[in-house]
Amino acid sequence: MTLLLALLFAAAEPPGAQLFADANAAFLSGDVSRAIAAYEALVSEGVTSPELETNLGAAWLRQGKRGAAALHFERALFLDPGDEDARADLLEVRRGNVDRLEGEPEDGGWETLSRLLAPLPGAAAGIALLVLWGAAWALWGIRLFRSSPRFLSTAVAACFASAALAGLVVWGAAAGQRMAMKRGVVVAHSVPAREGPADKSASRFEIHEGTTVRVEDEDSGFRRVKLSNGLTGWVPSSTVEWVVPPGWAGRPTIALK
Protein backbone atom coordinates (compact mmCIF):
# COMPACT_ATOMS: atom_id res chain seq x y z
CA MET A 1 0.00 0.00 0.00
CA THR A 2 2.85 2.38 0.89
CA LEU A 3 4.53 1.71 -2.46
CA LEU A 4 1.23 2.30 -4.28
CA LEU A 5 0.74 5.63 -2.50
CA ALA A 6 4.28 6.67 -3.34
CA LEU A 7 3.74 5.83 -7.00
CA LEU A 8 0.47 7.75 -7.07
CA PHE A 9 2.12 10.77 -5.42
CA ALA A 10 4.99 10.66 -7.91
CA ALA A 11 2.55 10.46 -10.81
CA ALA A 12 0.64 13.48 -9.48
CA GLU A 13 3.82 15.53 -9.04
CA PRO A 14 4.37 17.87 -12.02
CA PRO A 15 7.40 17.22 -14.25
CA GLY A 16 10.53 18.89 -12.93
CA ALA A 17 9.08 19.54 -9.46
CA GLN A 18 12.11 18.07 -7.65
CA LEU A 19 14.62 19.99 -9.77
CA PHE A 20 12.58 23.15 -9.22
CA ALA A 21 12.65 22.55 -5.45
CA ASP A 22 16.42 21.99 -5.59
CA ALA A 23 16.86 25.21 -7.57
CA ASN A 24 14.80 27.14 -5.02
CA ALA A 25 16.88 25.72 -2.18
CA ALA A 26 20.08 26.74 -3.98
CA PHE A 27 18.73 30.26 -4.50
CA LEU A 28 17.75 30.63 -0.84
CA SER A 29 21.16 29.37 0.28
CA GLY A 30 22.89 32.01 -1.85
CA ASP A 31 24.14 29.68 -4.61
CA VAL A 32 22.46 31.75 -7.34
CA SER A 33 24.58 30.37 -10.20
CA ARG A 34 23.50 26.80 -9.40
CA ALA A 35 19.89 27.93 -9.09
CA ILE A 36 20.02 29.61 -12.51
CA ALA A 37 21.55 26.50 -14.08
CA ALA A 38 18.73 24.36 -12.66
CA TYR A 39 16.02 26.80 -13.70
CA GLU A 40 17.47 27.04 -17.21
CA ALA A 41 17.63 23.24 -17.40
CA LEU A 42 13.88 23.13 -16.74
CA VAL A 43 13.30 25.75 -19.45
CA SER A 44 15.40 23.67 -21.87
CA GLU A 45 13.28 20.62 -21.05
CA GLY A 46 10.19 22.52 -22.21
CA VAL A 47 8.69 23.26 -18.80
CA THR A 48 6.35 26.25 -19.13
CA SER A 49 5.52 27.68 -15.73
CA PRO A 50 4.90 31.20 -14.39
CA GLU A 51 6.56 30.25 -11.08
CA LEU A 52 9.65 29.05 -12.94
CA GLU A 53 9.85 32.26 -14.99
CA THR A 54 9.37 34.46 -11.91
CA ASN A 55 12.08 32.67 -9.93
CA LEU A 56 14.46 32.65 -12.87
CA GLY A 57 13.92 36.39 -13.32
CA ALA A 58 14.62 36.97 -9.61
CA ALA A 59 17.82 34.93 -9.86
CA TRP A 60 19.07 36.91 -12.87
CA LEU A 61 18.19 40.15 -11.09
CA ARG A 62 20.23 39.02 -8.08
CA GLN A 63 23.20 38.70 -10.43
CA GLY A 64 22.61 42.14 -11.94
CA LYS A 65 21.40 40.88 -15.34
CA ARG A 66 18.54 43.31 -15.75
CA GLY A 67 17.71 42.34 -19.31
CA ALA A 68 17.38 38.63 -18.57
CA ALA A 69 15.43 39.43 -15.40
CA ALA A 70 12.93 41.65 -17.23
CA LEU A 71 12.53 39.04 -19.96
CA HIS A 72 11.54 36.29 -17.54
CA PHE A 73 9.25 38.54 -15.52
CA GLU A 74 7.50 39.47 -18.78
CA ARG A 75 7.15 35.77 -19.61
CA ALA A 76 5.73 35.04 -16.17
CA LEU A 77 3.11 37.76 -16.67
CA PHE A 78 2.23 36.40 -20.11
CA LEU A 79 1.59 32.98 -18.58
CA ASP A 80 -0.16 34.40 -15.51
CA PRO A 81 -1.19 38.08 -15.73
CA GLY A 82 -2.17 37.92 -12.06
CA ASP A 83 1.34 37.07 -10.83
CA GLU A 84 1.86 39.95 -8.40
CA ASP A 85 5.43 38.90 -7.55
CA ALA A 86 6.49 39.08 -11.20
CA ARG A 87 4.69 42.41 -11.64
CA ALA A 88 6.38 43.96 -8.59
CA ASP A 89 9.81 42.66 -9.64
CA LEU A 90 9.34 43.95 -13.18
CA LEU A 91 8.49 47.40 -11.82
CA GLU A 92 11.69 47.27 -9.77
CA VAL A 93 13.70 46.47 -12.89
CA ARG A 94 12.08 49.31 -14.80
CA ARG A 95 12.76 51.81 -12.04
CA GLY A 96 16.45 51.04 -12.39
CA ASN A 97 16.55 51.07 -16.19
CA VAL A 98 19.11 53.39 -17.79
CA ASP A 99 16.67 54.51 -20.48
CA ARG A 100 14.34 57.31 -19.50
CA LEU A 101 11.95 57.55 -22.39
CA GLU A 102 11.09 61.19 -23.03
CA GLY A 103 8.27 62.53 -25.17
CA GLU A 104 4.64 61.67 -25.48
CA PRO A 105 3.94 57.97 -24.84
CA GLU A 106 2.55 57.22 -28.29
CA ASP A 107 2.00 53.57 -27.44
CA GLY A 108 1.25 54.14 -23.77
CA GLY A 109 -2.00 52.19 -23.89
CA TRP A 110 -0.61 49.35 -26.00
CA GLU A 111 1.00 47.49 -23.12
CA THR A 112 -1.99 48.10 -20.84
CA LEU A 113 -4.38 46.78 -23.47
CA SER A 114 -2.15 43.76 -24.03
CA ARG A 115 -2.20 43.01 -20.29
CA LEU A 116 -5.99 43.38 -20.12
CA LEU A 117 -6.64 41.09 -23.07
CA ALA A 118 -4.13 38.40 -22.09
CA PRO A 119 -6.31 36.65 -19.44
CA LEU A 120 -9.35 36.31 -21.71
CA PRO A 121 -10.36 32.62 -22.13
CA GLY A 122 -10.24 32.51 -25.92
CA ALA A 123 -10.48 28.71 -26.28
CA ALA A 124 -13.45 28.37 -23.93
CA ALA A 125 -15.15 31.35 -25.55
CA GLY A 126 -14.64 29.78 -28.99
CA ILE A 127 -16.42 26.60 -27.91
CA ALA A 128 -19.20 28.65 -26.30
CA LEU A 129 -19.57 30.68 -29.50
CA LEU A 130 -20.09 27.55 -31.61
CA VAL A 131 -22.59 26.04 -29.16
CA LEU A 132 -24.57 29.24 -28.65
CA TRP A 133 -24.63 30.12 -32.33
CA GLY A 134 -25.91 26.66 -33.24
CA ALA A 135 -28.47 26.70 -30.44
CA ALA A 136 -29.72 30.14 -31.48
CA TRP A 137 -30.39 29.04 -35.06
CA ALA A 138 -31.97 25.75 -33.94
CA LEU A 139 -34.35 27.59 -31.63
CA TRP A 140 -35.07 30.12 -34.37
CA GLY A 141 -36.04 27.28 -36.71
CA ILE A 142 -38.34 25.75 -34.12
CA ARG A 143 -39.96 29.13 -33.53
CA LEU A 144 -40.61 29.67 -37.26
CA PHE A 145 -42.08 26.32 -38.17
CA ARG A 146 -43.89 25.30 -35.04
CA SER A 147 -46.27 26.83 -32.60
CA SER A 148 -44.11 27.50 -29.58
CA PRO A 149 -44.30 29.31 -26.23
CA ARG A 150 -43.50 33.03 -26.18
CA PHE A 151 -40.45 32.47 -23.97
CA LEU A 152 -38.75 30.80 -26.95
CA SER A 153 -38.26 34.21 -28.60
CA THR A 154 -36.48 35.39 -25.46
CA ALA A 155 -34.28 32.28 -25.52
CA VAL A 156 -33.36 32.92 -29.16
CA ALA A 157 -32.43 36.52 -28.41
CA ALA A 158 -30.42 35.46 -25.36
CA CYS A 159 -28.49 32.87 -27.38
CA PHE A 160 -27.65 35.37 -30.13
CA ALA A 161 -26.59 37.99 -27.57
CA SER A 162 -24.46 35.47 -25.68
CA ALA A 163 -22.89 34.28 -28.94
CA ALA A 164 -22.01 37.88 -29.80
CA LEU A 165 -20.39 38.33 -26.38
CA ALA A 166 -18.44 35.10 -26.80
CA GLY A 167 -17.32 36.33 -30.23
CA LEU A 168 -16.00 39.54 -28.66
CA VAL A 169 -14.06 37.51 -26.09
CA VAL A 170 -12.55 35.35 -28.86
CA TRP A 171 -11.56 38.47 -30.79
CA GLY A 172 -10.08 40.10 -27.69
CA ALA A 173 -8.08 37.01 -26.76
CA ALA A 174 -6.73 36.73 -30.32
CA ALA A 175 -5.81 40.43 -30.33
CA GLY A 176 -4.03 40.03 -26.99
CA GLN A 177 -2.08 37.07 -28.34
CA ARG A 178 -1.02 39.04 -31.42
CA MET A 179 0.16 41.93 -29.26
CA ALA A 180 2.07 39.61 -26.94
CA MET A 181 3.76 37.90 -29.89
CA LYS A 182 5.31 41.24 -30.90
CA ARG A 183 6.78 42.08 -27.50
CA GLY A 184 10.50 41.80 -26.91
CA VAL A 185 13.05 42.73 -24.25
CA VAL A 186 16.52 44.15 -24.86
CA VAL A 187 19.00 41.75 -23.25
CA ALA A 188 22.26 43.35 -24.43
CA HIS A 189 23.91 45.82 -22.04
CA SER A 190 23.44 48.56 -24.64
CA VAL A 191 22.79 48.61 -28.37
CA PRO A 192 22.66 51.43 -30.94
CA ALA A 193 19.32 51.79 -32.71
CA ARG A 194 20.10 52.40 -36.38
CA GLU A 195 18.16 53.93 -39.25
CA GLY A 196 18.38 50.76 -41.33
CA PRO A 197 19.08 47.02 -40.99
CA ALA A 198 22.86 47.28 -41.36
CA ASP A 199 25.85 47.97 -39.12
CA LYS A 200 26.85 50.87 -41.35
CA SER A 201 23.53 52.67 -40.93
CA ALA A 202 23.56 55.79 -38.80
CA SER A 203 22.72 55.35 -35.14
CA ARG A 204 19.81 57.51 -33.97
CA PHE A 205 19.91 56.63 -30.27
CA GLU A 206 20.94 53.84 -27.88
CA ILE A 207 18.80 51.32 -26.03
CA HIS A 208 19.84 49.61 -22.81
CA GLU A 209 19.07 46.25 -21.27
CA GLY A 210 15.73 45.67 -19.62
CA THR A 211 13.80 47.91 -22.02
CA THR A 212 10.58 46.35 -23.32
CA VAL A 213 9.95 47.06 -27.00
CA ARG A 214 7.56 46.14 -29.78
CA VAL A 215 9.17 44.29 -32.68
CA GLU A 216 7.69 45.60 -35.93
CA ASP A 217 9.88 44.01 -38.61
CA GLU A 218 12.88 41.74 -39.26
CA ASP A 219 15.48 41.95 -42.01
CA SER A 220 19.04 40.67 -42.54
CA GLY A 221 19.67 39.72 -38.92
CA PHE A 222 18.15 42.94 -37.56
CA ARG A 223 14.87 43.75 -35.87
CA ARG A 224 13.07 47.07 -36.09
CA VAL A 225 11.85 47.93 -32.62
CA LYS A 226 9.51 50.60 -31.35
CA LEU A 227 9.76 52.11 -27.89
CA SER A 228 6.80 53.21 -25.81
CA ASN A 229 7.43 56.87 -26.73
CA GLY A 230 7.23 56.13 -30.46
CA LEU A 231 10.96 56.07 -31.28
CA THR A 232 11.92 53.33 -33.75
CA GLY A 233 15.24 51.87 -34.82
CA TRP A 234 16.97 48.72 -36.08
CA VAL A 235 18.99 46.56 -33.67
CA PRO A 236 20.73 43.17 -34.12
CA SER A 237 18.30 40.30 -33.63
CA SER A 238 20.52 38.73 -30.95
CA THR A 239 20.09 41.76 -28.69
CA VAL A 240 16.30 41.41 -28.38
CA GLU A 241 14.59 38.30 -27.03
CA TRP A 242 10.93 37.49 -27.69
CA VAL A 243 8.67 37.57 -24.64
CA VAL A 244 6.76 34.66 -26.18
CA PRO A 245 9.39 32.23 -27.53
CA PRO A 246 8.72 30.19 -30.68
CA GLY A 247 7.06 26.92 -29.72
CA TRP A 248 5.14 28.25 -26.73
CA ALA A 249 1.85 28.37 -28.64
CA GLY A 250 -0.43 25.60 -27.40
CA ARG A 251 2.05 24.33 -24.81
CA PRO A 252 0.35 23.49 -21.48
CA THR A 253 1.28 25.56 -18.43
CA ILE A 254 2.59 23.68 -15.40
CA ALA A 255 2.08 24.89 -11.85
CA LEU A 256 5.28 24.50 -9.82
CA LYS A 257 5.30 25.23 -6.10
C-alpha positions as CSV (number, residue, x, y, z in Angstrom):
1,M,0.0,0.0,0.0
2,T,2.8,2.4,0.9
3,L,4.5,1.7,-2.5
4,L,1.2,2.3,-4.3
5,L,0.7,5.6,-2.5
6,A,4.3,6.7,-3.3
7,L,3.7,5.8,-7.0
8,L,0.5,7.7,-7.1
9,F,2.1,10.8,-5.4
10,A,5.0,10.7,-7.9
11,A,2.5,10.5,-10.8
12,A,0.6,13.5,-9.5
13,E,3.8,15.5,-9.0
14,P,4.4,17.9,-12.0
15,P,7.4,17.2,-14.3
16,G,10.5,18.9,-12.9
17,A,9.1,19.5,-9.5
18,Q,12.1,18.1,-7.7
19,L,14.6,20.0,-9.8
20,F,12.6,23.1,-9.2
21,A,12.7,22.5,-5.5
22,D,16.4,22.0,-5.6
23,A,16.9,25.2,-7.6
24,N,14.8,27.1,-5.0
25,A,16.9,25.7,-2.2
26,A,20.1,26.7,-4.0
27,F,18.7,30.3,-4.5
28,L,17.7,30.6,-0.8
29,S,21.2,29.4,0.3
30,G,22.9,32.0,-1.9
31,D,24.1,29.7,-4.6
32,V,22.5,31.8,-7.3
33,S,24.6,30.4,-10.2
34,R,23.5,26.8,-9.4
35,A,19.9,27.9,-9.1
36,I,20.0,29.6,-12.5
37,A,21.6,26.5,-14.1
38,A,18.7,24.4,-12.7
39,Y,16.0,26.8,-13.7
40,E,17.5,27.0,-17.2
41,A,17.6,23.2,-17.4
42,L,13.9,23.1,-16.7
43,V,13.3,25.7,-19.4
44,S,15.4,23.7,-21.9
45,E,13.3,20.6,-21.0
46,G,10.2,22.5,-22.2
47,V,8.7,23.3,-18.8
48,T,6.4,26.3,-19.1
49,S,5.5,27.7,-15.7
50,P,4.9,31.2,-14.4
51,E,6.6,30.2,-11.1
52,L,9.7,29.0,-12.9
53,E,9.9,32.3,-15.0
54,T,9.4,34.5,-11.9
55,N,12.1,32.7,-9.9
56,L,14.5,32.7,-12.9
57,G,13.9,36.4,-13.3
58,A,14.6,37.0,-9.6
59,A,17.8,34.9,-9.9
60,W,19.1,36.9,-12.9
61,L,18.2,40.1,-11.1
62,R,20.2,39.0,-8.1
63,Q,23.2,38.7,-10.4
64,G,22.6,42.1,-11.9
65,K,21.4,40.9,-15.3
66,R,18.5,43.3,-15.7
67,G,17.7,42.3,-19.3
68,A,17.4,38.6,-18.6
69,A,15.4,39.4,-15.4
70,A,12.9,41.7,-17.2
71,L,12.5,39.0,-20.0
72,H,11.5,36.3,-17.5
73,F,9.2,38.5,-15.5
74,E,7.5,39.5,-18.8
75,R,7.2,35.8,-19.6
76,A,5.7,35.0,-16.2
77,L,3.1,37.8,-16.7
78,F,2.2,36.4,-20.1
79,L,1.6,33.0,-18.6
80,D,-0.2,34.4,-15.5
81,P,-1.2,38.1,-15.7
82,G,-2.2,37.9,-12.1
83,D,1.3,37.1,-10.8
84,E,1.9,40.0,-8.4
85,D,5.4,38.9,-7.5
86,A,6.5,39.1,-11.2
87,R,4.7,42.4,-11.6
88,A,6.4,44.0,-8.6
89,D,9.8,42.7,-9.6
90,L,9.3,44.0,-13.2
91,L,8.5,47.4,-11.8
92,E,11.7,47.3,-9.8
93,V,13.7,46.5,-12.9
94,R,12.1,49.3,-14.8
95,R,12.8,51.8,-12.0
96,G,16.4,51.0,-12.4
97,N,16.6,51.1,-16.2
98,V,19.1,53.4,-17.8
99,D,16.7,54.5,-20.5
100,R,14.3,57.3,-19.5
101,L,11.9,57.5,-22.4
102,E,11.1,61.2,-23.0
103,G,8.3,62.5,-25.2
104,E,4.6,61.7,-25.5
105,P,3.9,58.0,-24.8
106,E,2.6,57.2,-28.3
107,D,2.0,53.6,-27.4
108,G,1.3,54.1,-23.8
109,G,-2.0,52.2,-23.9
110,W,-0.6,49.4,-26.0
111,E,1.0,47.5,-23.1
112,T,-2.0,48.1,-20.8
113,L,-4.4,46.8,-23.5
114,S,-2.2,43.8,-24.0
115,R,-2.2,43.0,-20.3
116,L,-6.0,43.4,-20.1
117,L,-6.6,41.1,-23.1
118,A,-4.1,38.4,-22.1
119,P,-6.3,36.6,-19.4
120,L,-9.4,36.3,-21.7
121,P,-10.4,32.6,-22.1
122,G,-10.2,32.5,-25.9
123,A,-10.5,28.7,-26.3
124,A,-13.4,28.4,-23.9
125,A,-15.1,31.4,-25.6
126,G,-14.6,29.8,-29.0
127,I,-16.4,26.6,-27.9
128,A,-19.2,28.6,-26.3
129,L,-19.6,30.7,-29.5
130,L,-20.1,27.5,-31.6
131,V,-22.6,26.0,-29.2
132,L,-24.6,29.2,-28.6
133,W,-24.6,30.1,-32.3
134,G,-25.9,26.7,-33.2
135,A,-28.5,26.7,-30.4
136,A,-29.7,30.1,-31.5
137,W,-30.4,29.0,-35.1
138,A,-32.0,25.8,-33.9
139,L,-34.4,27.6,-31.6
140,W,-35.1,30.1,-34.4
141,G,-36.0,27.3,-36.7
142,I,-38.3,25.8,-34.1
143,R,-40.0,29.1,-33.5
144,L,-40.6,29.7,-37.3
145,F,-42.1,26.3,-38.2
146,R,-43.9,25.3,-35.0
147,S,-46.3,26.8,-32.6
148,S,-44.1,27.5,-29.6
149,P,-44.3,29.3,-26.2
150,R,-43.5,33.0,-26.2
151,F,-40.4,32.5,-24.0
152,L,-38.7,30.8,-27.0
153,S,-38.3,34.2,-28.6
154,T,-36.5,35.4,-25.5
155,A,-34.3,32.3,-25.5
156,V,-33.4,32.9,-29.2
157,A,-32.4,36.5,-28.4
158,A,-30.4,35.5,-25.4
159,C,-28.5,32.9,-27.4
160,F,-27.6,35.4,-30.1
161,A,-26.6,38.0,-27.6
162,S,-24.5,35.5,-25.7
163,A,-22.9,34.3,-28.9
164,A,-22.0,37.9,-29.8
165,L,-20.4,38.3,-26.4
166,A,-18.4,35.1,-26.8
167,G,-17.3,36.3,-30.2
168,L,-16.0,39.5,-28.7
169,V,-14.1,37.5,-26.1
170,V,-12.6,35.4,-28.9
171,W,-11.6,38.5,-30.8
172,G,-10.1,40.1,-27.7
173,A,-8.1,37.0,-26.8
174,A,-6.7,36.7,-30.3
175,A,-5.8,40.4,-30.3
176,G,-4.0,40.0,-27.0
177,Q,-2.1,37.1,-28.3
178,R,-1.0,39.0,-31.4
179,M,0.2,41.9,-29.3
180,A,2.1,39.6,-26.9
181,M,3.8,37.9,-29.9
182,K,5.3,41.2,-30.9
183,R,6.8,42.1,-27.5
184,G,10.5,41.8,-26.9
185,V,13.0,42.7,-24.3
186,V,16.5,44.1,-24.9
187,V,19.0,41.7,-23.2
188,A,22.3,43.3,-24.4
189,H,23.9,45.8,-22.0
190,S,23.4,48.6,-24.6
191,V,22.8,48.6,-28.4
192,P,22.7,51.4,-30.9
193,A,19.3,51.8,-32.7
194,R,20.1,52.4,-36.4
195,E,18.2,53.9,-39.2
196,G,18.4,50.8,-41.3
197,P,19.1,47.0,-41.0
198,A,22.9,47.3,-41.4
199,D,25.8,48.0,-39.1
200,K,26.9,50.9,-41.3
201,S,23.5,52.7,-40.9
202,A,23.6,55.8,-38.8
203,S,22.7,55.3,-35.1
204,R,19.8,57.5,-34.0
205,F,19.9,56.6,-30.3
206,E,20.9,53.8,-27.9
207,I,18.8,51.3,-26.0
208,H,19.8,49.6,-22.8
209,E,19.1,46.2,-21.3
210,G,15.7,45.7,-19.6
211,T,13.8,47.9,-22.0
212,T,10.6,46.3,-23.3
213,V,10.0,47.1,-27.0
214,R,7.6,46.1,-29.8
215,V,9.2,44.3,-32.7
216,E,7.7,45.6,-35.9
217,D,9.9,44.0,-38.6
218,E,12.9,41.7,-39.3
219,D,15.5,41.9,-42.0
220,S,19.0,40.7,-42.5
221,G,19.7,39.7,-38.9
222,F,18.1,42.9,-37.6
223,R,14.9,43.8,-35.9
224,R,13.1,47.1,-36.1
225,V,11.8,47.9,-32.6
226,K,9.5,50.6,-31.4
227,L,9.8,52.1,-27.9
228,S,6.8,53.2,-25.8
229,N,7.4,56.9,-26.7
230,G,7.2,56.1,-30.5
231,L,11.0,56.1,-31.3
232,T,11.9,53.3,-33.7
233,G,15.2,51.9,-34.8
234,W,17.0,48.7,-36.1
235,V,19.0,46.6,-33.7
236,P,20.7,43.2,-34.1
237,S,18.3,40.3,-33.6
238,S,20.5,38.7,-30.9
239,T,20.1,41.8,-28.7
240,V,16.3,41.4,-28.4
241,E,14.6,38.3,-27.0
242,W,10.9,37.5,-27.7
243,V,8.7,37.6,-24.6
244,V,6.8,34.7,-26.2
245,P,9.4,32.2,-27.5
246,P,8.7,30.2,-30.7
247,G,7.1,26.9,-29.7
248,W,5.1,28.3,-26.7
249,A,1.9,28.4,-28.6
250,G,-0.4,25.6,-27.4
251,R,2.0,24.3,-24.8
252,P,0.3,23.5,-21.5
253,T,1.3,25.6,-18.4
254,I,2.6,23.7,-15.4
255,A,2.1,24.9,-11.8
256,L,5.3,24.5,-9.8
257,K,5.3,25.2,-6.1
